[in-house]
Amino acid sequence: MKRDGHTHTEFCPHGKVEDTELLIQRAISLGFKEYSITEHAPLPKGIEKLSIGDPNVWTTASMALNDVDNYFKRMNELRKKYASDIIIHIGFELDYFSEFEGWTRDFLAEYGPQTDDGILSVHFLEGKDGLHGIDYSFEEYQTGVVDYLGSFEKAQKRYYQKVLASLEADLGPFKPTRLGHISLCQKFERFFDQSVDYPSENIALVHTLLTRVQQEKYSLDLNTAGFYKQGYQQTYPQVWITKKANALGIPLVYGSDTHALADVGQGYEKIEKWL
């Protein structure tokens, strides 16, 4: 069944969606039978104390907490309206922060019962003086994380350690069980003038992560947005990780990571063989 497991809405501050209904209509016209709406969950209360760098990284990262009720109201209206044309799932793309596991657990306890799908992602890493976005801009990632840690490989290692920690974290019964774009640390790799390959230590870390994904019966977001990023131009995760996941029998779920009408269905034909 043709499915998109990763999409966003007009509630996303960094997107260009005017109305999610238009995205759903487009997905139907492209032959999709399932469509997951996974808006960025609100960031934890108090995170502003740890947020460093460009303030836009934080102010545009997610929907506001006071938008959540309206988000569910609108998305459920659309699910009901198009029920005869497409199966619509509603949930969150949830960011993992080890410092805020309690807040996250409470948030999911309150809103999780209204969800039936979700993605668990890492968009922020500990770096110079606090947390920095790793996918907002090359400059933010380079100065706040890579230069501070000493090398791209060290930033890569820290990223996969955090993704693994997100999988292991106890966030309650409504915790998402699909990991989002698990090579996001590579988004700007073409812009760096140092090695961006995976050293043996980090390859082993990825293998450990995939083994735990398999054991916990999680799935992976096979995200095509990377094809259209100038500094990356491939899937999240890369083919070698995708092949390893496939060999382990880990379910791969296509994700367009739609943030605009033109994104709906992007790159599906390029990754269909892995699904």
N, C-alpha and C positions, 0 to 999 in steps of 0.2 A: 504494500500500500504506500503510495507516494506521500511522504510526510515532511513537513518542515518543523523542526523541533526548537528553533531559536529565532524569535522575532520580537520586535519592539513596537512601541505605540506613540501616540501624541503626548503621553505622560513622561516621555524621555526628554530631558532638557538638552541633550546633545544630538538629538535626532532631527529629521526633517519630515516627520510624519504629520500630515494635517488631519487625517481621520483614519483610524484603523480599519474601518469598514472598506475603504478603498483597497487596502492591502489584502483583505480577505477575498474581496471580489476578484482581485488579480490572481491570487493563489488558486481559486476555483477555476478560473479561465485557463490556468496552466496545468490543470489536472491533479492538483493536490487534493488528497482525501482526508488528511489530518493536518492540523495547524496549531502549534503551541505558541501561545502568547506569554512571553517571559520577560516582563519589564524589570528593569533594575530595581531591586528592593531598596527602600530607604537605607542610608548609611546609619550606623549606630549613633545614638545620642552620646555626645562627649568626644566623638572622634576628632572634632575640630581642635582639640587640645594637642593632638598628635600630628595633625595635617600640616605639612610644610611644602614650600614651593609655590608654584603658580596657583592662586586661589581658585581659578576657573576649573582646575582639576576636580575640586571638591564640590563647587556650587553647581556643576553641570553633570555630576557623576550619576545621579539617580533621581527617581521621583521623590517628592517630599512625603513625609509621614502623613500629613493631612490630606494627601491625594489618594491614599490607598483605598478608602471606602468608595470614592468615585470611580477609581480604576476598576474595582470588582463590579460595580453597578453597570458601567458601560460595557465591559467585556462580556458580562453575562447576558446583557441585552443582545449583543451581537451573536453570541453562541446560540441563543434561542432563535433568533431571526434566521440564521443560516444552517440550522440543524439538519435540514433535509439535503443540504448540498455538501457539507464538510463537517468533520468532527473537530471541534475547537476545544483545546485544553487551555487552562488558565493557571498561571503561577508566577514565579519570580525567577530572575537571574540574581542569585544571592551572593554577595561578596563575603569571603571569609576573612575574619580578623581574629587572631588568637587572643588579643586583648579584650575582645568584646563577645566572647562565646556566651556569656550569661545573657546579655542583651539580645543576641541573635536567637538564642533558645526561647526567650520570652516572646519575641516578635513572632516566631514561627508557631508557638503555642496559641497565640491569638489569631493569626491570620492563616496559618497552615490548613485548617479545616476547610477553607474556601478554595484550596488549590488542588489540582490533579496532575500537575507536572511541574518541573522546575530544573534549574541549572545551578550548580555550585562553581563559582569562579574565583580567580585571584587576579585583581587588577592593580593591587598596591603592594609595595614591598617596603620593609624597613630600610632606611638609608640615612643620609646625612641629616641629623637633627630630628628625624621623625619619619613619617610615612610619605612615600612618593608614588604617583601614578606611573605605571610602566608602559602604558599605551596611549597616553595623552599627547606627548610630543617627544621627539628624539632628544631635545635639549633637557627636558625634565628627567628622562630616564638616564641619560648620559651623566649629567652632573650630580643628580640626586642619589643615584644608585650605583651605576657602573664605576664611575670614577671614585666614589667614596669607598666601595668595596675593594677596588684595586684592579679589577679586570671584568670583561664580559663573562668569562667562564664562572667567576665567583657569583655574579648576579644570576646567572643561569642556575647555578647550584641552589642559591637561596630561593629562587622561584619554585623549583621542583620540591624542595623541602617543605615549602608552604603549601603547595598543592597536596602533597602527601599528608600534611598535618590536617588539611581541610577534610580529607577523606576519613581520617581517624577520629576527628572531633565528634563529641557527643552533643548534637544540636537538637535532639528530640526526635519524635516519630515523624515529623513533617519535613525533615531535612531532605533537600534534593539529592537524588542519587545518580545524576548525570554530571560529569565534570566538563566544564566549559573550556573550549579552545586551549588545550594544555600545551601549547608552545607559544603562548602570547609573549613570553620573554624575548622571542626572536623577531618581533614585529619590525624593528628598525635595523635588523642585522646588516643590511646592505650599506648602511650609512657609517658603520664603524670601521676604523682603520686598524683593527686588531682581529685576532682569531675569534670567530663566532661559532666554530664547530663545537661538537660535544666531546670533551675529553672522556677517557675511559671511566673515570669516576662518576661523571654525570650520566653517561650511558647506563651504568649500573643502577643509578638512582632512578632513571626512567623505567628500567626493567622492574625494579622493586615496586614502583608506583603501579605499573600495569598488572603485576601479579596481585597486588592488593585490590585493584579494581575488579579483577576476575574473581577473587575470593569473596569480595563483598557483594558481588553481582550488581555492580554499578554499570553504567554505560558511558560512552564518550560522545561529546559533541564533535561531529566532523564538520568543521566550520569553513565555509568557502569565502568568507569576507577577506581572508588573507590574500587571495588571488589579486585583489584590487588595491592592495596597499603597496605603494611605490617601494618601500624599503623591505618588502618581504616576497610577495608574488607567488605564494603557494598556500596549501591548506594549513589550517590549525587542526590537528598536529601535522607535522611533515609526513611524507610517504613512509619513511622507515619506521616511524612510530605507529602509523596506521597499519602497516603490514604486520608488525609485532602484535598489535591489538587484535587484528583479524585472526592471526594464528592461534591466539589464546581464546578465541571465541567470544571476545568482548563485543557486545552490541554497539554499533556505530549509528548515530542518529544525525542525518543531514541537518545542518543549521545554516540558514542564509545570513543570520545575524542582521536581519532587515532593520534599517533605520530610516528608510525612505522608500517610496513606491517603486522606484527603479531597481531596488535591491531584491524584490520578491523573486524567489526562484533562482537567484544568481549562482552560476557555477554548478547547478545540480547535475548536468550531463557529464561534468568532468569527474565526479566522484561516485556516480551511481553504481559502478562496478563493485564498490567496497561495501555497499549496504546489504 
